[in-house]
Amino acid sequence: MTTPDVTVTVISYNDAARLPRAVASLRAQTHRNIEIVISDDHSTDDTPEVARRLAAEDSRVRYLRLPENSGGCSAPRNRAIDIARAPYLMFLDSDDELPPRAVESLLAAHREREVDFTMGAVTRVRVDSGRRTTWMPHLVGERRTLDGITADPRLLFEHLSTSKMYARAFLDRHQLRFPEGIHYEDQLFSAQAYCLAEAFTIIPDPVYTWYIEPYAAAASASISNQRHKISNVADRVHVQRLIDDFLVESGHAGLREDKDYKFLKHDFRMYAGDLPYRDDAWLSAFAEIMNPYLDSLADGAFTRLPRPERVVLELLREGRLDDLRLAARGLGQPVAPREVTTDDTGTYWGGAVPSSARGRRELDVSDLDLETRPFPSAYFRHEITELTPGPGATLTLTVRTYDPGLRLPVGPQRAGLLLTPGKRRMTVPFRLDPVRPGVFEGRVRVDLSEARLPVQGFAGVRHPLVRLQQQGLANGGLLLAPLSFPSLTARVEYRSGAAPHEVVVEPEGRGAGRLQVRWRPVGASLLLRRVVRRVDHPRVRGAARLVSSVLR
């Protein structure tokens, strides 16, 4: 029997439906001399039957079934390493795929220069929208060979084990295997591989397709998408402590600040966007696990973060849970605090000057330039305090605007609610009246049937903005919704000639929690949308308007 060049292990557990797609991506590889090991973590669905059928169809496929479920990814991978026959190893999850040239490209990099592993670009595909992006593109944008991780510590952010091809001799020489009995095993394994490798090569070619299901049911969601579980927080912090210990043991303690920054910027940040949606009991448990670990991190890791992220971390460490929720809603967006406090040394987030030196350092928002930023990028905070449905597709919103930098002149302000479905702008003017210095409030009535949709219809999501103007300059800020209000659904008939749509108004499900409007064509307009999208010509659009009016 010919020795394969590469063994690719596909780990699976109760994933009979997607396993054939993963294996098909391996059978379609341009480099044919590979071994495919399906490592089944004792599935209870049809995985065994599917795996045996796949093995019968292709002699390169082998089926390995663990005698009992391990509850993780490590044991299936390690058992496959034990029986792998090739000098190079790769790993694939059963819900993902390898691009056709993945094996060829990574193996060619190994043969070009002797290195411990090669790695390439990962394409992330949103299952709900089909949107494709490159994971950590700034790290894999050019071909290069590094003599160890200290040459570019930023690579600690790229902690996937599945984007790499390992020399079997490297893994055996260091007895490097996946840690069993823990979650987030990739992070520890990859940190160890980076630190132990004398050289590794990065190529810009796509070598892994990672399917993301952000709204998967809790029972079937990946470990990373189970952030609502406190046990998930504990698992992530536990792995970080193991990595910290390994850095010291391996002589890489000098990487600690880089690794701590990665934890704050990536791992903690994954939880931060959900903090506004958590109750006091959850947040208290979160703080009990997280804060002792935060206290162990290098100070330099905090100073490398954007100011809004430092504010959230400090509010958590101080146990200010209500303030924490408020601050977390603005992460990644130009959202102002509701209020700030100043003294002779700085401007601080919230209603009081912090009492501790660390609090004054971390909550000082002077660098946000609230008073001096150019008006188009100035920070405001727009919150809906009341939402009242009316007849048809009408809504009345009460909007409160916070202006902690006092950028708006005294007196009533002219504002507009801006909504752009299908690239066609709809602006509803309204007035913001002063409540007290730096706070304004107004009411705006929106009729969604007045939106100018394209004749073929519009299927998508939009988030309204509040538009302010000053001396000919405009500022558009996102509109924060109450985090829980019943979704409002209406069938909308458009005066513009567009086909009927179902429109849903709801709070955004995560992140900042913006007001969200979803459109979906209904009835015969679905067919019309497909036709017009394929043949986009002025005469066709005119005919479509006529057909649309008849169908309605």
Summary of the structure (lengths in Angstrom):
residues: 552
radius of gyration: 27.2
end to end distance: 67.9
largest distance: 84.9
contacts: 1765
relative contact order: 0.06
helix: 36%
strand: 27%
